[in-house]
């Protein structure tokens, strides 16, 4: 191997390119920019203002933050459902004046005051909610108007009661505890905010009602169409928002104990800036309590620092305006371009050199011939994509198709077909269990069983989550082929954990070990990943010793043997290290050897590109997917080999006239039945000199 | 509902204005005099001019919440420049340029960066006010210097016995109507407001048109600011933080220009202005407290939006996502 190859190999081993794309698929990555902004703000102002994080300064800041972030949480709830609430500032002021008036002028008791204040805010929210939710008004203008009206009401109340409030004295320790007390080392308002944020977080992420809210914001139309009471959900968010704002006003009242004309003026802008800066999307569907808290901390620090630095009010609003603009711009551009960025970086090819391909010259084991030319065609034009075919002891043929069914061609002439079972996903590899049930790998769904009574049952659709991967690989995305060990354990391959069924060709560009082999044990009903980092593992076939199986890795062009039992347990040994094509399914032959389907042949250009990951990456970024250089999957052959890896026979259909596109083959009573994932037929070939009594189920489970 | 459908909102509002007029004329002595009526129109003409600016933007499916802030800051800067010795035309030119640049930034943010108009202009309004207060002047109120007396005529003079602001309002209305009806760009603006994707597909330069509409609105806003400054001989920059911009929206929505864009005419602005003028005038004569006036205006605006929604219902199936 040349020096440059070695360097390249180490470069792609050391730098995990694929992680970037995987990180971008995560929802929590939305928080990255807000947290970055928060850290910047803390660093800048923390160093610009001496004693910024001193104890007294911090306690004061925290109390204000407690009240402020309640407002941001209120706004967040409404925004997540696709609305906006500009009346938060006025409702806050209303809560403040109502609480003070009730306590010091009307001399109500503490609990009654708290209840009445929150009810007041909820009432304002209800007005908003009915107007926006039920009457379908525009949220922005409606809440703008309620802002003005509520503010006017506050002004009227102020005129009436401000003197009385200033003169009155509230004799209640509980009241001062709200404003000055500590709980668990935190100022009370902070404690309350944290509790409320936690409740909101649980509501939004774990409960039905929270999902309704998110769904409504994500797509109001779809939410309506699936039967979510959209109007009620929207209305409810405003009510919650109003109640939270009033509560915040109450806390403010207990801290300062005075009502001024400027209480809460412009607070809606500050709260909006905080909510958007935290990453809550305008227009809904994306937001969380944590985002609201992050945003509120950032804005709180900014606004407070500006005051402490002694700049005029003009600079403060200039900064606030610019930050709001920047936050909205980032939000809009991020939402619009995230998937573009993702599609740019998700495909991350790696260095995957293959040894020079074996020749198919006349004197080679793979010599070209026309042995597949005389196949009989079954179901020509009547079946769409039989990836695998299998026959039972009554000689019926079972095959999956593209529309999610397993169809059965009836013996003896296979003219007639019937729907055997509807599964829904894409049936791929199949095998018979000892009890005669049909086991199927279903792309996108997992491992399934169709009993003799045609009942479709799920065996497993998840395995253990790998500890140190970024994408969640517990769910099966592309179960491909399977085989059954003598003790009933089912070993099946999952071709790739990074792509879905229909994107399987894209995985060939990466050629990384994205696949794995998984074992399902019906005795304990448990699923366990046993082999990881395989390059598109595909066909699996039990050897005759009952202790190992053969498996094919498609993009690595090799067949290996894995021992799951016996003295060599856990070992992987190469069987055919270098094939001239891309191997697919493996199945048993009647004479103790194995059949292997080559789905396509290697080409020098693709082989070369496997040494040039940069080239493949540029290709994936810059040109349309249908222009990409893919491995050939149209011309292949059937290979027979033995356990030592010796090639015994090769069958071609040159020109692909009678049976192009092979992904599997199954020997049964002296005939070979051939399937292809994008083919419209099943081929049947008479095998010269084969055991005409041999069947697959019998070879596995003996004569029944 | 059918009957309401045929009765357009414009007609309803006009009828309401006439009814209010009759009601006030009967109940309030001194309402139906020439001087009071002239005073009424004069007092709302600034609101009307701003309404035309907002109306154009709303027809183009936008909204300009920075209108009043921009007006206050640009005109206040003009006055400040004149006070510091600059000649009047030069100062006005600079103020106008400032106004247009700010309008262009609005437009670029909305058309090219694709920030929703409501948020872009809301944030720009705050930023413009902050910019003016921090960089341009330190006082809240900028008084008109002696050398700018020429401006006073616009605000306080009269022609043929009719106050000049009324002429200004009429002129702005006329030009805007002509622009909307007879010029290519006016028609483009309506097309963009009616259906942005369709307009873009037919080859209309949608983004430049959107930018243009905010520049026009800042231009008209500047004109309104000059009239304001002329009539009270000063410019109070605090007006940027007041609810005035909502009054402007009230005029537009009340007149019947749908917020979903593409509908309405300058005529609607005139009708809306008339109703608000009558209302404010009547309430002032009746000596209703300012805060209560705000409540009443708010309730009327809410009613107007409700009627707008009932007449132009938004469907769950066709409503646009994120359209708030």
Interface residues (C-beta under 8 A of the other chain):
Chain A: X82 X83 X84 X131 X135 X136 X137 X138 X139 X140 X141 X142 X144 X145 X146 X148 X149 X151 X152 X153 X155 X156 X159 X219 X220 X221 X224 X230 X265 X266 X269 X276 X282 X283 X284 X311 X312 X313 X314 X315 X316 X317 X318 X319 X320 X321 X322 X324 X325 X328 X329 X332 X333 X336
Chain B: X109 X113 X114 X115 X116 X118 X119 X120 X122 X123 X124 X125 X126 X127 X128 X129 X130 X131 X132 X133 X134 X135 X138 X241 X243 X246 X249 X253 X259 X289 X291 X292 X294 X295 X297 X298 X299 X301 X302 X305 X306 X309 X313 X314 X316 X317 X319 X321 X322 X323 X324
